[in-house]
Amino acid sequence: IEVVAEGIETPEQFNFLHDIGCNYAQGYFLSMPIRAEEYTELARDNRNIAIDRLEGPAVAAQAAAE
């Protein structure tokens, strides 16, 4: 089954969920709330919010999972 984890706030939480096979995640760690216009632009450009805004091992783990 596919799983969505909500409320991810730290790299440790993200990495733990990645390591146990969580399929999707959302929360302040990945992106603060954004305006609809900004989301539309990101979606149109097919960009990943987390990779655009973050650096470090958690992002590397996310990129490797994709």
Disulfide bonds with the S-S distance in Angstrom:
none
